[in-house]
Amino acid sequence: LSETIPTLLQTSSKNGIICGDWNCITKLTDATNNPQIKMSPSLKRLISTFGWKDSHVEVGQVQQFSRYYTLNDKAEATRLDRAYTFGQVIPIESILVPIPFSDHLALIVEVDYSGPRV
């Protein structure tokens, strides 16, 4: 996170969306168990440096988790899957939908972009 992504973004567009399974969290409320060890200072720096906005938070969604699992007979949840927008890309809707073949939910984000096409 701290080397590859900033290098790739040096020549990127000023507008965009970046999303995926980050395998880490940025807030203590993003995990139900041991959130401290799942925190990523590198991802927090990326978000701040590039001015990314969390699409789920931007559209006013309440706290939701994108991965549910059981560890040592205890149900746990984390918010590993996120989409960030930047520039003139504005999130309109962001929803998490269960999918039968994964312990992750699918993140579906609808965006609006009225800037220049490149």
N, C-alpha and C positions, 0 to 999 in steps of 0.2 A: 504493500500500500504506500509506503513512504518513498519508494524509488521508481518503480515501474509506472504507476499511474501518472504522477506528475510529469514524468518524461514524455509519456504519450500525449498528454494534454498540452504540451508546449506549442504544438502546431494545430491544435483543435479549433473548431469553430467557437465563436463567442456565445453561441446558443446551443443548448442540447439537453439530453437526458441521459443519465448513467444509472444503470440498475443491475441488481444481481443478488446472489446469496453471498453476503459479505463475511459470513462466519465470525462475526464479532458484533459488538453493540457500542453505542455511543452515550447511552444514559443508563443509570442504574435501574430504572423502571422497565428497561427492555428485556429483562430476564427475571424469572421467578426464583431462581436458585443460583447462588454464587455469582452475582453480576459483576463483582469486582474483577474476577479473573477473565471475564469475557470482554471487558472494555478495551477499546483500541484508541490509544492516543494518536496514532498515525491517521486513522480515518477521521477523527475529530479535527486534526490539523488540515486535512484535505478539504473537508466541508467548509471550514473557516477561510482557508486560503483562496479557494476557487468560488466562494459565495454560493455554494449549493444550497438548495432548499429541499427539505424532505417532503415529497409529494403527498404522503399520507397526512402529515400534520398540516400542510398548507391548505388542504380542502376541508379541514376541520374534523377529521376522523378521530374518534376516541382511541385510547390505547388498545391495540390489538396485537396479538402475537402471530408470527408467520410459521412457526414450527412448534409442534407439540410432540412430546415423547415421554417415555417412562425410563427412569434411571434408578436402580436399586428399589424397585417397587414404589417409586414416588413419581407422580405426574409432574412434569415440568414444561415450561414454555419459554420461547425466546423470540425476539423480533430481529431475525438475521437477514431477511429479505426486504430490501428497500429500494426505492427509486428516488433519485435526486434530479431536480431540474435546475438549469442555470440560464442566464440571459433572458431572452424574450419567450422562452418556453414556459407556459403557465399550466399547472395541473388543474383540471376541471373536476375529475373524479378519480378516486383511488379506492379499490376494493380488494379484499382478500377472499379467495374462493377455494373451498376444499377440492382437492383432486384425489381420486381413489388410489393412485399408484405411488404416493409419496407421503412422507411425514411433514412436508412443507405445504403451505397453502400457495396457490397461484396469486401473484400480485398483478392486478390489471389496472393500468393507469391510462386515463384519457387526458390528452393535453391539447392546448391551443397554442398556435404559433402564428403570429402575424408579421414576423420580421422578414428580411430579405431571403430569398431562396439562393442557395449556393450550389 
